[in-house]
Amino acid sequence: METLDRPAAELYLDLLKRCLTRELLAECYHPLRTGRPLTWKRLAYRLPEQLLARYKLQLVRRAQPDPAVRDEGRDWPSSAETMIGRRRLDNLQYCVIQALTSEVPGDLIETGVWRGGASIFMRAVLKALGDTDRRVWLADSFRGLPPPDPARYPADAGDLLWRYDDLAIPLEEVKSNFSRYGLLDDQVRFLEGWFDETLPAAPVDRLCVLRLDGDMYQSTMVALSALYPKLSVEGFVIIDDFGAVPACRAAVEDYRRQHDISEEIVPIDWTGVFWRRQR
């Protein structure tokens, strides 16, 4: 297997990170949600949805992204394939390269993929390293987050993420994003459905990188319960929402306590963390 000591490979992955996060764009356009502010709501009444649809128009506002905010993944880009920012992509690159160069057995998986950007990047690292054997698995409902089930998972009570249409990205759109970068092939596999339906029986034997981005307690606990036992020793687990979502953090802490996991949790940025399995 090739190592990542070639300038061309480094340049390729750096350029891909800038593309996936849209760092390359000096400005962007965000769709207007007509409920806020009021002035735009009034304008939307004058331009009803039927009229906008007829002429294939959309109300947008011009925005100048803050590089520091984008670097830490604190915003929701209007067109980027990922919202996790440069620092979490840098960490993902580190974890994948360390796992591969250390010959840790197993595939790579992301649970909760949004537009697919982080998974696209994992596939790109495999390509840059010349790995033709490992698969990148994408687990997602591809229709947003599930409504909370407070009877089983009290920590999710009141969670409203299931109402966010912006998080419901269809499978075909994610596949199209892979194709845009020339990375949709047999090494990319999809697990479509709610995590409790797909992950326990997922046809994944072993993993070297496990990336969780399910936001909720339920999604995080189900993914850890189904997949952490498949993570090889010296493999990496990455938790995207540990700092941003208290319910996610609670699920991680509960699972680690229940299974006597003592490896140090290492911060990536304001929300992402990871650790390397030692036993």
ChimeraX commands (.cxc) that place a marker at each C-alpha (Angstrom):
marker #1 position 0.00,0.00,0.00 radius 0.5
marker #1 position 1.21,3.49,-0.81 radius 0.5
marker #1 position 1.81,6.03,1.94 radius 0.5
marker #1 position 0.71,9.64,1.80 radius 0.5
marker #1 position 4.16,11.17,1.28 radius 0.5
marker #1 position 3.48,12.39,-2.24 radius 0.5
marker #1 position 2.90,16.15,-2.65 radius 0.5
marker #1 position 0.23,15.44,-5.28 radius 0.5
marker #1 position -1.82,13.36,-2.84 radius 0.5
marker #1 position -1.53,16.03,-0.15 radius 0.5
marker #1 position -2.60,18.70,-2.63 radius 0.5
marker #1 position -5.52,16.56,-3.80 radius 0.5
marker #1 position -6.87,16.02,-0.30 radius 0.5
marker #1 position -6.36,19.65,0.67 radius 0.5
marker #1 position -8.20,20.82,-2.44 radius 0.5
marker #1 position -10.99,18.34,-1.77 radius 0.5
marker #1 position -11.45,19.66,1.77 radius 0.5
marker #1 position -11.69,23.20,0.42 radius 0.5
marker #1 position -14.27,22.07,-2.13 radius 0.5
marker #1 position -16.38,19.97,0.24 radius 0.5
marker #1 position -16.62,22.82,2.74 radius 0.5
marker #1 position -16.88,25.51,0.01 radius 0.5
marker #1 position -13.88,27.36,1.41 radius 0.5
marker #1 position -13.06,28.10,-2.21 radius 0.5
marker #1 position -16.10,30.34,-2.61 radius 0.5
marker #1 position -15.82,33.94,-1.51 radius 0.5
marker #1 position -19.58,34.23,-1.14 radius 0.5
marker #1 position -22.63,32.03,-1.05 radius 0.5
marker #1 position -26.40,32.21,-1.13 radius 0.5
marker #1 position -28.75,30.95,1.55 radius 0.5
marker #1 position -32.41,30.12,0.90 radius 0.5
marker #1 position -34.72,32.45,2.77 radius 0.5
marker #1 position -37.00,30.92,5.35 radius 0.5
marker #1 position -40.04,33.09,4.94 radius 0.5
marker #1 position -40.95,32.97,8.61 radius 0.5
marker #1 position -37.97,35.17,9.50 radius 0.5
marker #1 position -37.46,38.03,9.27 radius 0.5
marker #1 position -40.90,39.58,8.88 radius 0.5
marker #1 position -39.95,41.77,5.92 radius 0.5
marker #1 position -39.04,38.70,3.90 radius 0.5
marker #1 position -42.21,36.98,5.01 radius 0.5
marker #1 position -44.22,39.84,3.55 radius 0.5
marker #1 position -42.21,39.68,0.35 radius 0.5
marker #1 position -42.86,35.96,0.11 radius 0.5
marker #1 position -46.61,36.62,0.27 radius 0.5
marker #1 position -46.24,38.78,-2.84 radius 0.5
marker #1 position -44.27,36.04,-4.56 radius 0.5
marker #1 position -46.27,32.90,-3.76 radius 0.5
marker #1 position -44.62,29.52,-3.99 radius 0.5
marker #1 position -46.57,28.64,-7.12 radius 0.5
marker #1 position -45.14,31.65,-8.96 radius 0.5
marker #1 position -41.62,30.93,-7.81 radius 0.5
marker #1 position -41.95,27.30,-8.87 radius 0.5
marker #1 position -43.39,28.24,-12.25 radius 0.5
marker #1 position -40.35,30.30,-13.15 radius 0.5
marker #1 position -37.88,28.09,-11.24 radius 0.5
marker #1 position -36.99,30.90,-8.85 radius 0.5
marker #1 position -35.92,30.85,-5.23 radius 0.5
marker #1 position -35.62,33.61,-2.66 radius 0.5
marker #1 position -32.05,33.73,-1.36 radius 0.5
marker #1 position -29.85,36.10,0.57 radius 0.5
marker #1 position -26.26,36.84,-0.28 radius 0.5
marker #1 position -23.81,35.93,2.48 radius 0.5
marker #1 position -20.09,36.24,3.12 radius 0.5
marker #1 position -18.91,33.15,5.02 radius 0.5
marker #1 position -16.70,33.71,8.05 radius 0.5
marker #1 position -13.55,31.59,7.48 radius 0.5
marker #1 position -13.14,30.96,11.22 radius 0.5
marker #1 position -16.75,29.80,11.55 radius 0.5
marker #1 position -16.45,27.53,8.51 radius 0.5
marker #1 position -13.12,26.16,9.76 radius 0.5
marker #1 position -14.80,24.92,12.95 radius 0.5
marker #1 position -18.00,23.78,11.24 radius 0.5
marker #1 position -20.26,26.17,13.14 radius 0.5
marker #1 position -22.54,27.06,10.21 radius 0.5
marker #1 position -24.81,25.21,7.80 radius 0.5
marker #1 position -23.43,25.86,4.30 radius 0.5
marker #1 position -26.10,26.29,1.66 radius 0.5
marker #1 position -24.36,24.19,-0.99 radius 0.5
marker #1 position -21.38,22.41,0.61 radius 0.5
marker #1 position -21.37,18.64,0.89 radius 0.5
marker #1 position -20.33,18.81,4.54 radius 0.5
marker #1 position -20.88,21.13,7.50 radius 0.5
marker #1 position -18.18,19.64,9.75 radius 0.5
marker #1 position -15.48,22.17,8.83 radius 0.5
marker #1 position -11.78,21.93,8.12 radius 0.5
marker #1 position -10.60,20.85,11.58 radius 0.5
marker #1 position -12.83,17.77,11.72 radius 0.5
marker #1 position -11.86,16.88,8.15 radius 0.5
marker #1 position -8.19,17.17,9.13 radius 0.5
marker #1 position -8.86,14.82,12.04 radius 0.5
marker #1 position -10.71,12.40,9.78 radius 0.5
marker #1 position -7.73,12.34,7.44 radius 0.5
marker #1 position -5.41,11.66,10.38 radius 0.5
marker #1 position -7.54,8.79,11.68 radius 0.5
marker #1 position -7.94,7.10,8.31 radius 0.5
marker #1 position -4.24,7.38,7.43 radius 0.5
marker #1 position -3.15,6.13,10.86 radius 0.5
marker #1 position -5.52,3.16,10.64 radius 0.5
marker #1 position -4.36,2.23,7.14 radius 0.5
marker #1 position -0.64,2.72,7.63 radius 0.5
marker #1 position -0.88,0.72,10.89 radius 0.5
marker #1 position -2.75,-1.97,8.93 radius 0.5
marker #1 position -5.71,-1.95,11.30 radius 0.5
marker #1 position -8.21,-4.38,9.76 radius 0.5
marker #1 position -11.69,-3.30,8.75 radius 0.5
marker #1 position -13.84,-0.93,6.74 radius 0.5
marker #1 position -14.89,2.66,7.42 radius 0.5
marker #1 position -18.40,3.81,8.32 radius 0.5
marker #1 position -20.26,7.04,8.97 radius 0.5
marker #1 position -23.63,6.99,10.71 radius 0.5
marker #1 position -25.54,10.13,9.80 radius 0.5
marker #1 position -24.12,11.45,6.53 radius 0.5
marker #1 position -26.16,14.56,5.56 radius 0.5
marker #1 position -24.96,15.36,2.00 radius 0.5
marker #1 position -22.17,12.77,2.20 radius 0.5
marker #1 position -19.15,15.07,2.43 radius 0.5
marker #1 position -17.27,13.32,5.24 radius 0.5
marker #1 position -17.84,9.92,3.63 radius 0.5
marker #1 position -16.75,11.29,0.26 radius 0.5
marker #1 position -13.56,12.43,1.94 radius 0.5
marker #1 position -12.95,9.01,3.52 radius 0.5
marker #1 position -13.29,7.42,0.10 radius 0.5
marker #1 position -10.87,10.00,-1.29 radius 0.5
marker #1 position -8.25,9.14,1.34 radius 0.5
marker #1 position -8.53,5.47,0.41 radius 0.5
marker #1 position -8.01,6.42,-3.21 radius 0.5
marker #1 position -5.05,8.65,-2.41 radius 0.5
marker #1 position -3.46,5.79,-0.47 radius 0.5
marker #1 position -4.15,3.28,-3.23 radius 0.5
marker #1 position -6.37,1.09,-1.03 radius 0.5
marker #1 position -8.68,-1.01,-3.21 radius 0.5
marker #1 position -9.97,-3.44,-0.59 radius 0.5
marker #1 position -11.73,-1.47,2.13 radius 0.5
marker #1 position -15.27,-0.15,1.87 radius 0.5
marker #1 position -16.81,3.09,3.03 radius 0.5
marker #1 position -20.28,2.51,4.51 radius 0.5
marker #1 position -22.90,5.25,4.75 radius 0.5
marker #1 position -25.72,4.66,7.23 radius 0.5
marker #1 position -28.61,7.10,7.13 radius 0.5
marker #1 position -32.38,7.21,6.83 radius 0.5
marker #1 position -31.90,9.68,3.94 radius 0.5
marker #1 position -35.08,11.34,5.12 radius 0.5
marker #1 position -33.91,13.20,8.22 radius 0.5
marker #1 position -33.84,12.34,11.90 radius 0.5
marker #1 position -36.47,10.25,13.68 radius 0.5
marker #1 position -38.96,11.82,16.08 radius 0.5
marker #1 position -37.74,11.45,19.67 radius 0.5
marker #1 position -38.82,8.42,21.70 radius 0.5
marker #1 position -38.70,9.81,25.26 radius 0.5
marker #1 position -40.20,6.66,26.75 radius 0.5
marker #1 position -37.09,4.69,25.75 radius 0.5
marker #1 position -34.60,7.55,25.51 radius 0.5
marker #1 position -35.54,10.33,27.98 radius 0.5
marker #1 position -32.49,12.40,27.02 radius 0.5
marker #1 position -34.09,13.04,23.60 radius 0.5
marker #1 position -37.29,14.53,25.04 radius 0.5
marker #1 position -38.13,17.76,23.26 radius 0.5
marker #1 position -35.62,17.24,20.45 radius 0.5
marker #1 position -36.81,19.08,17.33 radius 0.5
marker #1 position -34.18,18.06,14.78 radius 0.5
marker #1 position -36.65,15.68,13.11 radius 0.5
marker #1 position -38.56,18.75,11.92 radius 0.5
marker #1 position -35.57,20.17,10.00 radius 0.5
marker #1 position -36.15,19.54,6.30 radius 0.5
marker #1 position -32.58,20.72,5.62 radius 0.5
marker #1 position -31.32,17.51,7.25 radius 0.5
marker #1 position -33.39,15.21,5.01 radius 0.5
marker #1 position -31.11,14.57,2.04 radius 0.5
marker #1 position -32.32,11.85,-0.37 radius 0.5
marker #1 position -30.06,8.91,-1.17 radius 0.5
marker #1 position -29.90,9.82,-4.86 radius 0.5
marker #1 position -28.58,13.28,-3.99 radius 0.5
marker #1 position -25.83,11.78,-1.85 radius 0.5
marker #1 position -24.90,9.39,-4.65 radius 0.5
marker #1 position -24.84,12.31,-7.06 radius 0.5
marker #1 position -22.43,14.14,-4.76 radius 0.5
marker #1 position -20.10,11.12,-4.80 radius 0.5
marker #1 position -20.30,11.04,-8.58 radius 0.5
marker #1 position -19.45,14.75,-8.79 radius 0.5
marker #1 position -16.04,13.93,-7.33 radius 0.5
marker #1 position -15.59,10.72,-9.30 radius 0.5
marker #1 position -15.78,8.58,-6.14 radius 0.5
marker #1 position -18.96,6.52,-6.52 radius 0.5
marker #1 position -17.84,2.94,-7.04 radius 0.5
marker #1 position -18.00,-0.56,-5.56 radius 0.5
marker #1 position -16.05,0.54,-2.47 radius 0.5
marker #1 position -18.98,2.74,-1.42 radius 0.5
marker #1 position -21.95,1.02,0.24 radius 0.5
marker #1 position -25.21,2.43,1.57 radius 0.5
marker #1 position -27.33,1.34,4.55 radius 0.5
marker #1 position -30.67,3.09,4.10 radius 0.5
marker #1 position -33.12,3.22,6.99 radius 0.5
marker #1 position -33.41,4.05,10.68 radius 0.5
marker #1 position -30.35,2.96,12.64 radius 0.5
marker #1 position -32.22,0.50,14.84 radius 0.5
marker #1 position -33.43,-1.25,11.67 radius 0.5
marker #1 position -30.17,-1.33,9.70 radius 0.5
marker #1 position -27.16,-1.27,12.02 radius 0.5
marker #1 position -27.69,-4.38,14.19 radius 0.5
marker #1 position -27.79,-6.58,11.09 radius 0.5
marker #1 position -25.44,-4.54,8.90 radius 0.5
marker #1 position -23.19,-6.75,6.74 radius 0.5
marker #1 position -20.06,-5.18,8.19 radius 0.5
marker #1 position -17.49,-7.58,9.63 radius 0.5
marker #1 position -14.86,-5.28,11.06 radius 0.5
marker #1 position -14.18,-1.56,11.18 radius 0.5
marker #1 position -11.04,0.53,11.44 radius 0.5
marker #1 position -12.80,3.93,11.55 radius 0.5
marker #1 position -16.22,4.53,13.09 radius 0.5
marker #1 position -17.61,8.05,12.67 radius 0.5
marker #1 position -20.88,8.91,14.45 radius 0.5
marker #1 position -22.91,11.96,13.47 radius 0.5
marker #1 position -26.43,11.10,14.60 radius 0.5
marker #1 position -26.98,14.03,16.99 radius 0.5
marker #1 position -29.52,12.29,19.26 radius 0.5
marker #1 position -29.04,9.98,22.27 radius 0.5
marker #1 position -30.98,7.24,20.49 radius 0.5
marker #1 position -28.98,7.46,17.26 radius 0.5
marker #1 position -25.67,7.56,19.12 radius 0.5
marker #1 position -26.45,4.71,21.50 radius 0.5
marker #1 position -27.85,2.44,18.76 radius 0.5
marker #1 position -24.78,3.06,16.57 radius 0.5
marker #1 position -22.31,2.43,19.39 radius 0.5
marker #1 position -24.13,-0.71,20.54 radius 0.5
marker #1 position -24.23,-2.18,17.04 radius 0.5
marker #1 position -20.85,-1.10,15.70 radius 0.5
marker #1 position -18.33,-0.49,18.49 radius 0.5
marker #1 position -17.91,-4.26,19.08 radius 0.5
marker #1 position -16.84,-4.49,15.42 radius 0.5
marker #1 position -14.16,-1.81,15.79 radius 0.5
marker #1 position -10.70,-3.36,15.63 radius 0.5
marker #1 position -8.13,-2.73,18.33 radius 0.5
marker #1 position -6.14,0.38,17.30 radius 0.5
marker #1 position -9.17,1.56,15.32 radius 0.5
marker #1 position -10.69,5.02,15.76 radius 0.5
marker #1 position -14.10,6.20,16.89 radius 0.5
marker #1 position -15.09,9.80,16.11 radius 0.5
marker #1 position -18.09,11.51,17.71 radius 0.5
marker #1 position -19.21,14.62,15.83 radius 0.5
marker #1 position -21.81,16.03,18.23 radius 0.5
marker #1 position -20.16,15.39,21.61 radius 0.5
marker #1 position -19.78,19.06,22.48 radius 0.5
marker #1 position -22.79,20.49,20.66 radius 0.5
marker #1 position -25.56,18.10,21.73 radius 0.5
marker #1 position -25.84,17.14,25.43 radius 0.5
marker #1 position -27.94,14.07,24.57 radius 0.5
marker #1 position -25.20,12.75,22.30 radius 0.5
marker #1 position -22.59,13.30,24.99 radius 0.5
marker #1 position -24.77,11.49,27.52 radius 0.5
marker #1 position -25.10,8.48,25.22 radius 0.5
marker #1 position -21.33,8.30,24.72 radius 0.5
marker #1 position -20.64,8.58,28.43 radius 0.5
marker #1 position -23.30,5.98,29.28 radius 0.5
marker #1 position -21.96,3.50,26.73 radius 0.5
marker #1 position -18.35,3.96,27.83 radius 0.5
marker #1 position -19.33,3.49,31.47 radius 0.5
marker #1 position -21.43,0.40,30.73 radius 0.5
marker #1 position -18.59,-1.23,28.76 radius 0.5
marker #1 position -15.66,-0.06,30.88 radius 0.5
marker #1 position -14.09,1.98,28.07 radius 0.5
marker #1 position -11.31,4.07,29.54 radius 0.5
marker #1 position -9.39,5.37,26.52 radius 0.5
marker #1 position -8.86,9.14,26.67 radius 0.5
marker #1 position -11.42,11.25,24.80 radius 0.5
marker #1 position -9.46,13.73,22.69 radius 0.5
marker #1 position -11.09,17.02,21.59 radius 0.5
marker #1 position -10.95,17.93,17.89 radius 0.5
marker #1 position -12.66,21.30,17.99 radius 0.5
marker #1 position -15.60,22.84,19.88 radius 0.5
marker #1 position -17.82,19.76,19.37 radius 0.5
marker #1 position -15.96,16.83,17.77 radius 0.5
marker #1 position -13.97,14.28,19.80 radius 0.5
marker #1 position -12.26,10.95,19.11 radius 0.5
marker #1 position -10.40,8.14,20.76 radius 0.5
marker #1 position -8.35,5.15,19.62 radius 0.5
marker #1 position -9.44,1.74,20.84 radius 0.5
marker #1 position -6.68,0.04,22.84 radius 0.5
marker #1 position -8.36,-3.14,24.05 radius 0.5
marker link #1:1,2 radius 0.2
marker link #1:2,3 radius 0.2
marker link #1:3,4 radius 0.2
marker link #1:4,5 radius 0.2
marker link #1:5,6 radius 0.2
marker link #1:6,7 radius 0.2
marker link #1:7,8 radius 0.2
marker link #1:8,9 radius 0.2
marker link #1:9,10 radius 0.2
marker link #1:10,11 radius 0.2
marker link #1:11,12 radius 0.2
marker link #1:12,13 radius 0.2
marker link #1:13,14 radius 0.2
marker link #1:14,15 radius 0.2
marker link #1:15,16 radius 0.2
marker link #1:16,17 radius 0.2
marker link #1:17,18 radius 0.2
marker link #1:18,19 radius 0.2
marker link #1:19,20 radius 0.2
marker link #1:20,21 radius 0.2
marker link #1:21,22 radius 0.2
marker link #1:22,23 radius 0.2
marker link #1:23,24 radius 0.2
marker link #1:24,25 radius 0.2
marker link #1:25,26 radius 0.2
marker link #1:26,27 radius 0.2
marker link #1:27,28 radius 0.2
marker link #1:28,29 radius 0.2
marker link #1:29,30 radius 0.2
marker link #1:30,31 radius 0.2
marker link #1:31,32 radius 0.2
marker link #1:32,33 radius 0.2
marker link #1:33,34 radius 0.2
marker link #1:34,35 radius 0.2
marker link #1:35,36 radius 0.2
marker link #1:36,37 radius 0.2
marker link #1:37,38 radius 0.2
marker link #1:38,39 radius 0.2
marker link #1:39,40 radius 0.2
marker link #1:40,41 radius 0.2
marker link #1:41,42 radius 0.2
marker link #1:42,43 radius 0.2
marker link #1:43,44 radius 0.2
marker link #1:44,45 radius 0.2
marker link #1:45,46 radius 0.2
marker link #1:46,47 radius 0.2
marker link #1:47,48 radius 0.2
marker link #1:48,49 radius 0.2
marker link #1:49,50 radius 0.2
marker link #1:50,51 radius 0.2
marker link #1:51,52 radius 0.2
marker link #1:52,53 radius 0.2
marker link #1:53,54 radius 0.2
marker link #1:54,55 radius 0.2
marker link #1:55,56 radius 0.2
marker link #1:56,57 radius 0.2
marker link #1:57,58 radius 0.2
marker link #1:58,59 radius 0.2
marker link #1:59,60 radius 0.2
marker link #1:60,61 radius 0.2
marker link #1:61,62 radius 0.2
marker link #1:62,63 radius 0.2
marker link #1:63,64 radius 0.2
marker link #1:64,65 radius 0.2
marker link #1:65,66 radius 0.2
marker link #1:66,67 radius 0.2
marker link #1:67,68 radius 0.2
marker link #1:68,69 radius 0.2
marker link #1:69,70 radius 0.2
marker link #1:70,71 radius 0.2
marker link #1:71,72 radius 0.2
marker link #1:72,73 radius 0.2
marker link #1:73,74 radius 0.2
marker link #1:74,75 radius 0.2
marker link #1:75,76 radius 0.2
marker link #1:76,77 radius 0.2
marker link #1:77,78 radius 0.2
marker link #1:78,79 radius 0.2
marker link #1:79,80 radius 0.2
marker link #1:80,81 radius 0.2
marker link #1:81,82 radius 0.2
marker link #1:82,83 radius 0.2
marker link #1:83,84 radius 0.2
marker link #1:84,85 radius 0.2
marker link #1:85,86 radius 0.2
marker link #1:86,87 radius 0.2
marker link #1:87,88 radius 0.2
marker link #1:88,89 radius 0.2
marker link #1:89,90 radius 0.2
marker link #1:90,91 radius 0.2
marker link #1:91,92 radius 0.2
marker link #1:92,93 radius 0.2
marker link #1:93,94 radius 0.2
marker link #1:94,95 radius 0.2
marker link #1:95,96 radius 0.2
marker link #1:96,97 radius 0.2
marker link #1:97,98 radius 0.2
marker link #1:98,99 radius 0.2
marker link #1:99,100 radius 0.2
marker link #1:100,101 radius 0.2
marker link #1:101,102 radius 0.2
marker link #1:102,103 radius 0.2
marker link #1:103,104 radius 0.2
marker link #1:104,105 radius 0.2
marker link #1:105,106 radius 0.2
marker link #1:106,107 radius 0.2
marker link #1:107,108 radius 0.2
marker link #1:108,109 radius 0.2
marker link #1:109,110 radius 0.2
marker link #1:110,111 radius 0.2
marker link #1:111,112 radius 0.2
marker link #1:112,113 radius 0.2
marker link #1:113,114 radius 0.2
marker link #1:114,115 radius 0.2
marker link #1:115,116 radius 0.2
marker link #1:116,117 radius 0.2
marker link #1:117,118 radius 0.2
marker link #1:118,119 radius 0.2
marker link #1:119,120 radius 0.2
marker link #1:120,121 radius 0.2
marker link #1:121,122 radius 0.2
marker link #1:122,123 radius 0.2
marker link #1:123,124 radius 0.2
marker link #1:124,125 radius 0.2
marker link #1:125,126 radius 0.2
marker link #1:126,127 radius 0.2
marker link #1:127,128 radius 0.2
marker link #1:128,129 radius 0.2
marker link #1:129,130 radius 0.2
marker link #1:130,131 radius 0.2
marker link #1:131,132 radius 0.2
marker link #1:132,133 radius 0.2
marker link #1:133,134 radius 0.2
marker link #1:134,135 radius 0.2
marker link #1:135,136 radius 0.2
marker link #1:136,137 radius 0.2
marker link #1:137,138 radius 0.2
marker link #1:138,139 radius 0.2
marker link #1:139,140 radius 0.2
marker link #1:140,141 radius 0.2
marker link #1:141,142 radius 0.2
marker link #1:142,143 radius 0.2
marker link #1:143,144 radius 0.2
marker link #1:144,145 radius 0.2
marker link #1:145,146 radius 0.2
marker link #1:146,147 radius 0.2
marker link #1:147,148 radius 0.2
marker link #1:148,149 radius 0.2
marker link #1:149,150 radius 0.2
marker link #1:150,151 radius 0.2
marker link #1:151,152 radius 0.2
marker link #1:152,153 radius 0.2
marker link #1:153,154 radius 0.2
marker link #1:154,155 radius 0.2
marker link #1:155,156 radius 0.2
marker link #1:156,157 radius 0.2
marker link #1:157,158 radius 0.2
marker link #1:158,159 radius 0.2
marker link #1:159,160 radius 0.2
marker link #1:160,161 radius 0.2
marker link #1:161,162 radius 0.2
marker link #1:162,163 radius 0.2
marker link #1:163,164 radius 0.2
marker link #1:164,165 radius 0.2
marker link #1:165,166 radius 0.2
marker link #1:166,167 radius 0.2
marker link #1:167,168 radius 0.2
marker link #1:168,169 radius 0.2
marker link #1:169,170 radius 0.2
marker link #1:170,171 radius 0.2
marker link #1:171,172 radius 0.2
marker link #1:172,173 radius 0.2
marker link #1:173,174 radius 0.2
marker link #1:174,175 radius 0.2
marker link #1:175,176 radius 0.2
marker link #1:176,177 radius 0.2
marker link #1:177,178 radius 0.2
marker link #1:178,179 radius 0.2
marker link #1:179,180 radius 0.2
marker link #1:180,181 radius 0.2
marker link #1:181,182 radius 0.2
marker link #1:182,183 radius 0.2
marker link #1:183,184 radius 0.2
marker link #1:184,185 radius 0.2
marker link #1:185,186 radius 0.2
marker link #1:186,187 radius 0.2
marker link #1:187,188 radius 0.2
marker link #1:188,189 radius 0.2
marker link #1:189,190 radius 0.2
marker link #1:190,191 radius 0.2
marker link #1:191,192 radius 0.2
marker link #1:192,193 radius 0.2
marker link #1:193,194 radius 0.2
marker link #1:194,195 radius 0.2
marker link #1:195,196 radius 0.2
marker link #1:196,197 radius 0.2
marker link #1:197,198 radius 0.2
marker link #1:198,199 radius 0.2
marker link #1:199,200 radius 0.2
marker link #1:200,201 radius 0.2
marker link #1:201,202 radius 0.2
marker link #1:202,203 radius 0.2
marker link #1:203,204 radius 0.2
marker link #1:204,205 radius 0.2
marker link #1:205,206 radius 0.2
marker link #1:206,207 radius 0.2
marker link #1:207,208 radius 0.2
marker link #1:208,209 radius 0.2
marker link #1:209,210 radius 0.2
marker link #1:210,211 radius 0.2
marker link #1:211,212 radius 0.2
marker link #1:212,213 radius 0.2
marker link #1:213,214 radius 0.2
marker link #1:214,215 radius 0.2
marker link #1:215,216 radius 0.2
marker link #1:216,217 radius 0.2
marker link #1:217,218 radius 0.2
marker link #1:218,219 radius 0.2
marker link #1:219,220 radius 0.2
marker link #1:220,221 radius 0.2
marker link #1:221,222 radius 0.2
marker link #1:222,223 radius 0.2
marker link #1:223,224 radius 0.2
marker link #1:224,225 radius 0.2
marker link #1:225,226 radius 0.2
marker link #1:226,227 radius 0.2
marker link #1:227,228 radius 0.2
marker link #1:228,229 radius 0.2
marker link #1:229,230 radius 0.2
marker link #1:230,231 radius 0.2
marker link #1:231,232 radius 0.2
marker link #1:232,233 radius 0.2
marker link #1:233,234 radius 0.2
marker link #1:234,235 radius 0.2
marker link #1:235,236 radius 0.2
marker link #1:236,237 radius 0.2
marker link #1:237,238 radius 0.2
marker link #1:238,239 radius 0.2
marker link #1:239,240 radius 0.2
marker link #1:240,241 radius 0.2
marker link #1:241,242 radius 0.2
marker link #1:242,243 radius 0.2
marker link #1:243,244 radius 0.2
marker link #1:244,245 radius 0.2
marker link #1:245,246 radius 0.2
marker link #1:246,247 radius 0.2
marker link #1:247,248 radius 0.2
marker link #1:248,249 radius 0.2
marker link #1:249,250 radius 0.2
marker link #1:250,251 radius 0.2
marker link #1:251,252 radius 0.2
marker link #1:252,253 radius 0.2
marker link #1:253,254 radius 0.2
marker link #1:254,255 radius 0.2
marker link #1:255,256 radius 0.2
marker link #1:256,257 radius 0.2
marker link #1:257,258 radius 0.2
marker link #1:258,259 radius 0.2
marker link #1:259,260 radius 0.2
marker link #1:260,261 radius 0.2
marker link #1:261,262 radius 0.2
marker link #1:262,263 radius 0.2
marker link #1:263,264 radius 0.2
marker link #1:264,265 radius 0.2
marker link #1:265,266 radius 0.2
marker link #1:266,267 radius 0.2
marker link #1:267,268 radius 0.2
marker link #1:268,269 radius 0.2
marker link #1:269,270 radius 0.2
marker link #1:270,271 radius 0.2
marker link #1:271,272 radius 0.2
marker link #1:272,273 radius 0.2
marker link #1:273,274 radius 0.2
marker link #1:274,275 radius 0.2
marker link #1:275,276 radius 0.2
marker link #1:276,277 radius 0.2
marker link #1:277,278 radius 0.2
marker link #1:278,279 radius 0.2
view
